[in-house]
Amino acid sequence: MPILNQEPDIWPDNLLSPDFLEQGNQPWWAMYTMPRFEKKLMRQLSELRIPYYGPTISRRFRSPAGRIRTSYEPLFPNYVFVCGDEMARYNAVSTGSVSRWLPVARPEELITDLRQIHDLILTDAPLAPELRLEPGQKVRVRSGVFKGFEGTVLRRENEIRLLIAVRYMGRGASVALDDCQLEPIS
């Protein structure tokens, strides 16, 4: 299977900005795609001019020939988030790339979480997808490039990882940090 170049994972670019969200106040939908159809759905939504966000992260690996390759994979496999009215939802489902869909009950919470995920991806820090959220200490980063990010601390193999979660899905992304960079949130 060929490795595709990085493609836009958000349209329009300002989808998660407060200015864009105040303009339309549209409902959000979680589209569950057919297996490995996330990028295809995003291309189709872009052509239809339907606002979407399907966060993708880069993953580096070594090919069997020894070359280092970079692929761009969905952070949340099989999910693309769509912002739009009933007609936008219908058009998205009609692409043939969607298996099922769910309305987002608390869009403000989802938007806040997606905005943090988007900002975290923009830092170009190596991210690791987290499939299950584990209970832990809520923290805020007080220094460094991640200053101001909030999340949950995960401890693994003597390193501390900050988990930025999408509460709607029970998934997220994590980044390794030093504990001296974190402060507890009550």
Contacts in CASP RR format, 6 or more apart in sequence:
PFRMAT RR
TARGET T0000
AUTHOR 0000-0000-0000
METHOD contacts of the structure
MODEL  1
MPILNQEPDIWPDNLLSPDFLEQGNQPWWAMYTMPRFEKKLMRQLSELRI
PYYGPTISRRFRSPAGRIRTSYEPLFPNYVFVCGDEMARYNAVSTGSVSR
WLPVARPEELITDLRQIHDLILTDAPLAPELRLEPGQKVRVRSGVFKGFE
GTVLRRENEIRLLIAVRYMGRGASVALDDCQLEPIS
3 69 0 8 1.000
3 70 0 8 1.000
3 71 0 8 1.000
4 39 0 8 1.000
4 71 0 8 1.000
4 72 0 8 1.000
5 72 0 8 1.000
6 56 0 8 1.000
6 58 0 8 1.000
6 72 0 8 1.000
7 39 0 8 1.000
7 42 0 8 1.000
7 43 0 8 1.000
7 56 0 8 1.000
7 72 0 8 1.000
8 42 0 8 1.000
8 46 0 8 1.000
9 42 0 8 1.000
9 53 0 8 1.000
9 54 0 8 1.000
9 55 0 8 1.000
9 56 0 8 1.000
10 16 0 8 1.000
10 52 0 8 1.000
10 53 0 8 1.000
10 54 0 8 1.000
10 118 0 8 1.000
11 42 0 8 1.000
11 45 0 8 1.000
11 46 0 8 1.000
11 49 0 8 1.000
11 50 0 8 1.000
11 51 0 8 1.000
11 52 0 8 1.000
12 20 0 8 1.000
12 51 0 8 1.000
14 20 0 8 1.000
15 51 0 8 1.000
15 52 0 8 1.000
15 53 0 8 1.000
15 83 0 8 1.000
16 53 0 8 1.000
16 111 0 8 1.000
16 114 0 8 1.000
16 115 0 8 1.000
16 118 0 8 1.000
20 51 0 8 1.000
21 111 0 8 1.000
26 51 0 8 1.000
26 83 0 8 1.000
26 84 0 8 1.000
26 85 0 8 1.000
26 88 0 8 1.000
27 83 0 8 1.000
27 84 0 8 1.000
27 85 0 8 1.000
27 89 0 8 1.000
27 103 0 8 1.000
27 104 0 8 1.000
27 107 0 8 1.000
28 81 0 8 1.000
28 82 0 8 1.000
28 83 0 8 1.000
28 84 0 8 1.000
28 103 0 8 1.000
28 104 0 8 1.000
28 107 0 8 1.000
28 110 0 8 1.000
28 111 0 8 1.000
29 81 0 8 1.000
29 82 0 8 1.000
29 83 0 8 1.000
29 84 0 8 1.000
29 88 0 8 1.000
29 89 0 8 1.000
29 92 0 8 1.000
29 101 0 8 1.000
29 102 0 8 1.000
29 103 0 8 1.000
29 104 0 8 1.000
30 79 0 8 1.000
30 81 0 8 1.000
30 101 0 8 1.000
30 102 0 8 1.000
30 103 0 8 1.000
30 104 0 8 1.000
30 168 0 8 1.000
30 169 0 8 1.000
31 41 0 8 1.000
31 79 0 8 1.000
31 80 0 8 1.000
31 81 0 8 1.000
31 82 0 8 1.000
31 92 0 8 1.000
31 93 0 8 1.000
31 98 0 8 1.000
31 101 0 8 1.000
32 78 0 8 1.000
32 79 0 8 1.000
32 98 0 8 1.000
32 99 0 8 1.000
32 100 0 8 1.000
32 101 0 8 1.000
32 102 0 8 1.000
33 40 0 8 1.000
33 41 0 8 1.000
33 78 0 8 1.000
33 79 0 8 1.000
33 80 0 8 1.000
33 97 0 8 1.000
33 98 0 8 1.000
33 99 0 8 1.000
34 78 0 8 1.000
34 96 0 8 1.000
34 97 0 8 1.000
34 98 0 8 1.000
34 99 0 8 1.000
35 78 0 8 1.000
37 78 0 8 1.000
37 97 0 8 1.000
38 54 0 8 1.000
38 56 0 8 1.000
38 74 0 8 1.000
38 77 0 8 1.000
38 78 0 8 1.000
38 79 0 8 1.000
38 80 0 8 1.000
39 56 0 8 1.000
39 74 0 8 1.000
40 97 0 8 1.000
41 52 0 8 1.000
41 80 0 8 1.000
41 92 0 8 1.000
41 95 0 8 1.000
41 97 0 8 1.000
41 98 0 8 1.000
42 52 0 8 1.000
42 54 0 8 1.000
42 80 0 8 1.000
44 92 0 8 1.000
44 95 0 8 1.000
44 97 0 8 1.000
45 51 0 8 1.000
45 52 0 8 1.000
45 80 0 8 1.000
45 82 0 8 1.000
45 92 0 8 1.000
45 95 0 8 1.000
46 52 0 8 1.000
48 91 0 8 1.000
48 92 0 8 1.000
48 95 0 8 1.000
50 82 0 8 1.000
50 84 0 8 1.000
50 88 0 8 1.000
50 91 0 8 1.000
50 92 0 8 1.000
51 82 0 8 1.000
51 83 0 8 1.000
51 84 0 8 1.000
51 88 0 8 1.000
52 80 0 8 1.000
52 81 0 8 1.000
52 82 0 8 1.000
52 83 0 8 1.000
52 92 0 8 1.000
53 80 0 8 1.000
53 81 0 8 1.000
53 83 0 8 1.000
53 114 0 8 1.000
53 118 0 8 1.000
54 74 0 8 1.000
54 75 0 8 1.000
54 76 0 8 1.000
54 79 0 8 1.000
54 80 0 8 1.000
54 81 0 8 1.000
55 74 0 8 1.000
55 75 0 8 1.000
55 76 0 8 1.000
55 114 0 8 1.000
55 117 0 8 1.000
55 118 0 8 1.000
55 121 0 8 1.000
55 173 0 8 1.000
56 72 0 8 1.000
56 73 0 8 1.000
56 74 0 8 1.000
56 75 0 8 1.000
56 121 0 8 1.000
57 72 0 8 1.000
57 73 0 8 1.000
57 75 0 8 1.000
57 121 0 8 1.000
57 127 0 8 1.000
57 129 0 8 1.000
57 173 0 8 1.000
58 70 0 8 1.000
58 71 0 8 1.000
58 72 0 8 1.000
58 73 0 8 1.000
59 70 0 8 1.000
59 71 0 8 1.000
59 72 0 8 1.000
59 73 0 8 1.000
60 68 0 8 1.000
60 69 0 8 1.000
60 70 0 8 1.000
61 68 0 8 1.000
61 69 0 8 1.000
61 71 0 8 1.000
62 68 0 8 1.000
62 69 0 8 1.000
63 69 0 8 1.000
75 117 0 8 1.000
75 121 0 8 1.000
75 127 0 8 1.000
75 129 0 8 1.000
75 171 0 8 1.000
75 172 0 8 1.000
75 173 0 8 1.000
76 129 0 8 1.000
76 166 0 8 1.000
76 169 0 8 1.000
76 171 0 8 1.000
76 172 0 8 1.000
78 99 0 8 1.000
79 169 0 8 1.000
81 104 0 8 1.000
81 110 0 8 1.000
81 114 0 8 1.000
82 88 0 8 1.000
82 89 0 8 1.000
82 92 0 8 1.000
89 101 0 8 1.000
92 98 0 8 1.000
92 101 0 8 1.000
93 101 0 8 1.000
104 110 0 8 1.000
104 168 0 8 1.000
106 168 0 8 1.000
109 167 0 8 1.000
109 168 0 8 1.000
110 166 0 8 1.000
110 167 0 8 1.000
110 168 0 8 1.000
113 164 0 8 1.000
113 165 0 8 1.000
113 166 0 8 1.000
113 167 0 8 1.000
113 168 0 8 1.000
114 166 0 8 1.000
116 149 0 8 1.000
116 150 0 8 1.000
116 164 0 8 1.000
117 164 0 8 1.000
117 166 0 8 1.000
117 172 0 8 1.000
117 173 0 8 1.000
119 149 0 8 1.000
120 127 0 8 1.000
120 146 0 8 1.000
120 149 0 8 1.000
120 164 0 8 1.000
120 173 0 8 1.000
120 175 0 8 1.000
121 127 0 8 1.000
121 173 0 8 1.000
123 145 0 8 1.000
123 146 0 8 1.000
125 145 0 8 1.000
125 146 0 8 1.000
125 175 0 8 1.000
126 175 0 8 1.000
127 173 0 8 1.000
127 174 0 8 1.000
127 175 0 8 1.000
128 161 0 8 1.000
128 173 0 8 1.000
128 174 0 8 1.000
128 175 0 8 1.000
129 171 0 8 1.000
129 172 0 8 1.000
129 173 0 8 1.000
130 154 0 8 1.000
130 163 0 8 1.000
130 165 0 8 1.000
130 171 0 8 1.000
130 172 0 8 1.000
130 173 0 8 1.000
130 174 0 8 1.000
131 171 0 8 1.000
132 170 0 8 1.000
132 171 0 8 1.000
133 152 0 8 1.000
133 163 0 8 1.000
133 165 0 8 1.000
133 170 0 8 1.000
133 171 0 8 1.000
133 172 0 8 1.000
134 152 0 8 1.000
134 154 0 8 1.000
134 163 0 8 1.000
135 152 0 8 1.000
136 152 0 8 1.000
136 153 0 8 1.000
136 154 0 8 1.000
137 152 0 8 1.000
137 153 0 8 1.000
137 184 0 8 1.000
138 150 0 8 1.000
138 151 0 8 1.000
138 152 0 8 1.000
138 184 0 8 1.000
138 185 0 8 1.000
139 150 0 8 1.000
139 151 0 8 1.000
139 152 0 8 1.000
139 153 0 8 1.000
139 162 0 8 1.000
139 182 0 8 1.000
139 183 0 8 1.000
139 184 0 8 1.000
139 185 0 8 1.000
140 148 0 8 1.000
140 149 0 8 1.000
140 150 0 8 1.000
140 151 0 8 1.000
140 182 0 8 1.000
140 183 0 8 1.000
140 185 0 8 1.000
141 147 0 8 1.000
141 148 0 8 1.000
141 149 0 8 1.000
141 150 0 8 1.000
141 162 0 8 1.000
141 177 0 8 1.000
141 181 0 8 1.000
141 182 0 8 1.000
142 148 0 8 1.000
142 181 0 8 1.000
142 182 0 8 1.000
142 183 0 8 1.000
143 181 0 8 1.000
144 181 0 8 1.000
146 162 0 8 1.000
146 175 0 8 1.000
146 177 0 8 1.000
146 181 0 8 1.000
149 162 0 8 1.000
149 164 0 8 1.000
150 164 0 8 1.000
150 185 0 8 1.000
151 162 0 8 1.000
151 163 0 8 1.000
151 164 0 8 1.000
151 165 0 8 1.000
152 162 0 8 1.000
152 163 0 8 1.000
152 165 0 8 1.000
153 160 0 8 1.000
153 161 0 8 1.000
153 162 0 8 1.000
153 163 0 8 1.000
153 182 0 8 1.000
154 160 0 8 1.000
154 161 0 8 1.000
154 162 0 8 1.000
154 163 0 8 1.000
154 174 0 8 1.000
155 161 0 8 1.000
159 176 0 8 1.000
160 176 0 8 1.000
160 177 0 8 1.000
160 178 0 8 1.000
160 179 0 8 1.000
160 182 0 8 1.000
161 174 0 8 1.000
161 175 0 8 1.000
161 176 0 8 1.000
161 177 0 8 1.000
162 174 0 8 1.000
162 175 0 8 1.000
162 177 0 8 1.000
162 182 0 8 1.000
163 172 0 8 1.000
163 173 0 8 1.000
163 174 0 8 1.000
164 172 0 8 1.000
164 173 0 8 1.000
164 174 0 8 1.000
164 175 0 8 1.000
165 171 0 8 1.000
165 172 0 8 1.000
166 172 0 8 1.000
END
